[in-house]
Amino acid sequence: MPDEVLRAMHRPAVDIYAGPLLALTDSLLADLRRIFRTEGRSYIYIANGHGAWEAALTNVLCKGDKVLVLESGRFALGWGNAAAFLGAEVEVLKGDWCRAVRPSEVEARLREDKAGTIKAILVAHIDTSSGVVNDIEAIGKAIKAAGHDALFMVDAVASLGCVPFEMDAWGVDVAMSGSQKGLMTPPGLAFVAAGARARTPISTVSRCCINEPGKADCSSAREKRRPRSPGPTSSPSPALSPAISATC
């Protein structure tokens, strides 16, 4: 861990809802958009990668939505398990932990889904359980070639800050990451970036949020969860926020 990060954490606690920490959070949100390479919105949570998984899923999917998980290791499957726990229908596109996801197989499966039942595609950019590095750009092109409308969602925990990641250019709708790998900061912060398609208001598609079962329209509930602007989605961390700022 860089000395600059360690020094940034060695400071007195401050008011988490006013003054310098709010200003720092503002700058971090902008920095994260730059790192994710997106014109969309970025969000900060006090959580680990599993928390970012849940935040990404619960804000774009509905109970009963079908997701396609691209198998390449334990973490890709783990995100699918999280989706199933939250009420999604999960299909796994079988893969091999010794190789990357094949974009041609993704395109073929999406072409078969003529009814558009698949609402999201989940993949890990780098799955540390297997060492597989997936070609996110090529998968994005395969989704586009299939003419499918599913959201493209990427776990970038092990890749952001380590290898090139071009969220908008590669057609990624939702990406998530954490503080503890490429961003060289202790665990404890989770990040989500969402493009325009992922932020379509729930009310316009007549669906309900995955964590609001039984409601025909949860746009009002979603508004209540929407982060203040400016501001984080939860209480900012007085120690980790300055640390992550030192690496951005």
Backbone torsions as a table, in degrees:
resi	resn	phi	psi	omega
1	MET	NA	129.6	-176.6
2	PRO	-60.8	147.1	177.7
3	ASP	-59.2	-33.6	-179.3
4	GLU	-61.6	-36.0	179.5
5	VAL	-69.7	-44.3	179.5
6	LEU	-62.0	-42.6	-180.0
7	ARG	-66.0	-35.6	-178.0
8	ALA	-63.9	-28.2	-179.2
9	MET	-82.5	-15.0	-176.6
10	HIS	-87.5	77.5	-178.7
11	ARG	-150.8	155.9	179.6
12	PRO	-63.8	154.2	174.9
13	ALA	-66.0	146.7	-178.9
14	VAL	-128.6	170.3	176.3
15	ASP	-62.8	123.2	-174.5
16	ILE	-82.4	-8.1	-176.6
17	TYR	-115.5	10.8	-178.2
18	ALA	-154.9	165.9	170.4
19	GLY	66.7	-139.8	-170.7
20	PRO	-59.4	-36.2	-176.7
21	LEU	-68.8	-35.8	175.6
22	LEU	-66.5	-41.4	177.7
23	ALA	-63.3	-39.6	178.0
24	LEU	-63.6	-41.3	178.9
25	THR	-61.5	-41.8	175.4
26	ASP	-54.3	-48.3	-178.1
27	SER	-67.2	-34.6	179.1
28	LEU	-65.9	-39.9	179.0
29	LEU	-61.0	-39.9	176.9
30	ALA	-68.1	-41.4	178.6
31	ASP	-61.6	-40.5	-179.1
32	LEU	-65.4	-39.3	176.0
33	ARG	-60.0	-38.5	179.0
34	ARG	-67.4	-39.8	-178.5
35	ILE	-71.2	-40.7	175.9
36	PHE	-71.8	-16.5	-177.5
37	ARG	63.0	58.7	-179.1
38	THR	-140.0	151.5	171.0
39	GLU	-93.8	1.3	179.4
40	GLY	-77.1	-158.5	-178.8
41	ARG	-104.5	150.1	176.4
42	SER	-118.0	153.4	-175.5
43	TYR	-138.1	144.5	-179.6
44	ILE	-120.5	132.1	177.3
45	TYR	-126.3	147.0	167.7
46	ILE	-83.5	96.6	-173.5
47	ALA	-169.0	175.2	170.8
48	ASN	-101.3	-167.5	-179.1
49	GLY	-61.5	-34.5	178.5
50	HIS	-63.6	-35.7	175.7
51	GLY	-64.7	-38.1	177.4
52	ALA	-68.0	-37.9	173.6
53	TRP	-53.2	-51.9	-175.9
54	GLU	-64.9	-42.8	179.5
55	ALA	-60.0	-42.9	-179.9
56	ALA	-64.4	-44.8	-176.4
57	LEU	-68.3	-47.1	-171.8
58	THR	-71.3	-16.9	-178.9
59	ASN	-96.2	-6.0	-179.8
60	VAL	-128.7	-13.4	-177.1
61	LEU	-113.5	164.3	178.0
62	CYS	-120.5	156.1	176.6
63	LYS	-57.1	126.3	-179.3
64	GLY	94.2	-10.9	176.0
65	ASP	-61.7	147.6	179.3
66	LYS	-97.1	131.7	176.2
67	VAL	-120.3	145.7	177.4
68	LEU	-106.0	116.7	180.0
69	VAL	-97.7	126.9	-179.8
70	LEU	-93.2	105.9	-173.3
71	GLU	-72.0	129.5	172.9
72	SER	-151.1	4.2	-178.7
73	GLY	162.0	-175.7	-173.5
74	ARG	-67.2	-34.0	-175.0
75	PHE	-74.6	-35.1	173.8
76	ALA	-61.1	-46.2	179.1
77	LEU	-66.4	-34.4	178.7
78	GLY	-63.4	-38.8	177.4
79	TRP	-65.2	-38.7	175.7
80	GLY	-63.3	-40.2	177.7
81	ASN	-62.5	-38.7	177.3
82	ALA	-62.5	-40.8	178.6
83	ALA	-63.9	-41.3	179.2
84	ALA	-64.0	-41.5	179.3
85	PHE	-60.8	-33.4	-178.3
86	LEU	-83.9	-3.1	174.9
87	GLY	109.7	5.3	178.0
88	ALA	-82.3	156.7	170.8
89	GLU	-89.6	126.3	-172.3
90	VAL	-114.6	128.5	171.2
91	GLU	-116.9	133.7	178.9
92	VAL	-103.9	123.6	171.1
93	LEU	-82.3	104.7	-171.7
94	LYS	-58.7	138.0	178.1
95	GLY	-135.5	-164.9	-178.9
96	ASP	-128.6	129.2	-177.7
97	TRP	-69.9	-1.8	179.2
98	CYS	-101.8	3.0	179.8
99	ARG	-150.4	165.8	179.4
100	ALA	-76.8	162.9	172.9
101	VAL	-59.8	138.0	178.5
102	ARG	-92.2	113.6	-178.5
103	PRO	-55.9	-33.6	-179.5
104	SER	-62.6	-34.6	179.0
105	GLU	-72.4	-34.9	175.9
106	VAL	-64.0	-47.8	-179.8
107	GLU	-60.0	-42.9	-178.5
108	ALA	-62.5	-43.2	-179.2
109	ARG	-66.0	-38.8	-179.3
110	LEU	-69.2	-34.2	177.3
111	ARG	-65.6	-30.1	177.6
112	GLU	-69.8	-25.8	-175.9
113	ASP	-85.0	67.3	-174.6
114	LYS	-68.4	-23.6	-180.0
115	ALA	-84.8	-6.5	179.0
116	GLY	68.7	36.3	-178.4
117	THR	-74.9	-23.7	178.7
118	ILE	-79.7	120.7	-176.1
119	LYS	-99.2	-21.0	-179.4
120	ALA	-153.3	151.8	177.6
121	ILE	-119.6	123.9	-177.7
122	LEU	-110.3	131.6	178.5
123	VAL	-149.1	147.3	173.1
124	ALA	-94.8	128.4	178.1
125	HIS	-61.9	-55.8	172.5
126	ILE	-122.4	119.4	178.3
127	ASP	-98.1	104.9	-172.8
128	THR	-68.1	-18.4	178.7
129	SER	-69.9	-27.3	-178.3
130	SER	-116.0	-16.8	-175.7
131	GLY	81.3	6.3	-177.8
132	VAL	-75.3	135.5	172.6
133	VAL	-112.1	116.6	-178.6
134	ASN	-90.7	146.5	179.9
135	ASP	-85.7	90.9	-175.3
136	ILE	-65.7	-38.0	178.6
137	GLU	-60.5	-45.7	-178.6
138	ALA	-66.8	-37.6	177.8
139	ILE	-65.6	-41.0	177.0
140	GLY	-59.8	-39.8	178.1
141	LYS	-67.1	-36.1	178.6
142	ALA	-65.4	-40.2	177.8
143	ILE	-62.8	-43.3	179.5
144	LYS	-65.3	-41.2	-179.9
145	ALA	-63.7	-32.6	179.1
146	ALA	-75.4	-13.5	-178.9
147	GLY	66.8	30.7	-176.4
148	HIS	-96.3	148.7	-173.8
149	ASP	-98.4	5.8	-178.1
150	ALA	-62.7	146.8	174.9
151	LEU	-71.7	137.9	179.1
152	PHE	-98.8	113.1	-174.1
153	MET	-119.4	129.5	-171.4
154	VAL	-125.2	130.1	171.0
155	ASP	-85.3	111.7	-178.8
156	ALA	-113.6	27.6	-178.4
157	VAL	-57.6	-46.3	-175.1
158	ALA	-92.7	0.0	-175.6
159	SER	-115.2	-32.8	-174.6
160	LEU	-62.7	124.4	-178.2
161	GLY	87.2	-7.5	-179.3
162	CYS	-107.2	-42.0	179.9
163	VAL	-132.7	163.3	180.0
164	PRO	-57.2	138.4	175.3
165	PHE	-141.1	121.0	-175.4
166	GLU	-124.2	82.7	-172.1
167	MET	-55.4	-56.4	-176.2
168	ASP	-69.2	-44.5	-176.6
169	ALA	-65.0	-28.7	-178.3
170	TRP	-93.7	2.0	176.9
171	GLY	77.9	24.5	179.2
172	VAL	-82.6	130.8	-179.3
173	ASP	-91.3	-36.7	179.4
174	VAL	-138.7	131.8	175.3
175	ALA	-132.5	148.6	178.9
176	MET	-138.0	155.2	-179.4
177	SER	-157.6	-175.7	179.6
178	GLY	-138.9	173.9	-172.9
179	SER	-84.2	-16.3	-160.7
180	GLN	-92.4	-1.9	-177.0
181	LYS	-113.0	-100.7	-176.5
182	GLY	-61.3	-23.9	-179.7
183	LEU	-88.9	1.0	164.5
184	MET	56.5	40.5	-178.6
185	THR	-129.5	149.9	179.3
186	PRO	-55.0	154.2	177.7
187	PRO	-59.6	150.6	175.9
188	GLY	142.5	-15.8	175.9
189	LEU	-117.7	137.7	176.7
190	ALA	-121.3	147.0	-175.1
191	PHE	-129.3	139.3	174.6
192	VAL	-130.6	138.2	172.9
193	ALA	-122.8	137.8	-175.9
194	ALA	-131.6	130.6	176.3
195	GLY	-84.3	-177.7	-173.6
196	ALA	-62.7	-41.5	-177.8
197	ARG	-63.8	-35.0	-179.5
198	ALA	-73.4	-18.5	-177.7
199	ARG	-100.1	11.0	177.0
200	THR	-57.2	127.5	-178.2
201	PRO	-56.3	138.2	-179.5
202	ILE	-54.2	-38.6	-174.0
203	SER	-63.5	-25.0	-177.0
204	THR	-78.0	-14.4	-179.9
205	VAL	-116.2	9.6	174.6
206	SER	51.5	47.9	179.4
207	ARG	-130.8	172.1	-179.7
208	CYS	-122.7	153.8	-178.7
209	CYS	-65.4	148.9	-176.2
210	ILE	-60.6	-28.8	-179.2
211	ASN	-101.4	20.7	174.5
212	GLU	-127.8	61.2	-175.4
213	PRO	-62.4	144.8	174.6
214	GLY	86.5	0.6	179.8
215	LYS	-109.1	134.9	-178.3
216	ALA	-74.0	-27.5	-177.6
217	ASP	-150.3	120.1	-178.5
218	CYS	-116.3	28.7	-179.5
219	SER	-59.3	-36.3	179.9
220	SER	-67.9	-38.8	177.2
221	ALA	-65.2	-37.9	-179.7
222	ARG	-66.1	-39.4	178.5
223	GLU	-59.9	-38.3	179.9
224	LYS	-64.9	-30.5	-179.5
225	ARG	-85.3	-14.6	-174.9
226	ARG	-64.4	132.9	-177.5
227	PRO	-64.5	147.9	174.2
228	ARG	-62.6	152.6	178.6
229	SER	-124.5	112.8	1.0
230	PRO	-81.7	164.9	175.5
231	GLY	144.6	164.3	179.6
232	PRO	-83.7	173.7	177.0
233	THR	-83.6	-9.6	177.7
234	SER	-151.7	-177.1	178.8
235	SER	-57.9	128.4	178.9
236	PRO	-70.0	154.3	180.0
237	SER	-91.0	118.3	-179.4
238	PRO	-65.1	-22.6	-180.0
239	ALA	-96.6	-46.5	-174.2
240	LEU	-78.7	-27.9	178.6
241	SER	-62.2	-48.2	175.6
242	PRO	-63.5	-31.8	-179.8
243	ALA	-66.4	-45.8	-179.6
244	ILE	-68.4	-29.8	177.5
245	SER	-64.8	-32.3	-179.8
246	ALA	-68.6	-20.6	-178.8
247	THR	-98.3	-17.1	-173.8
248	CYS	-77.0	NA	NA
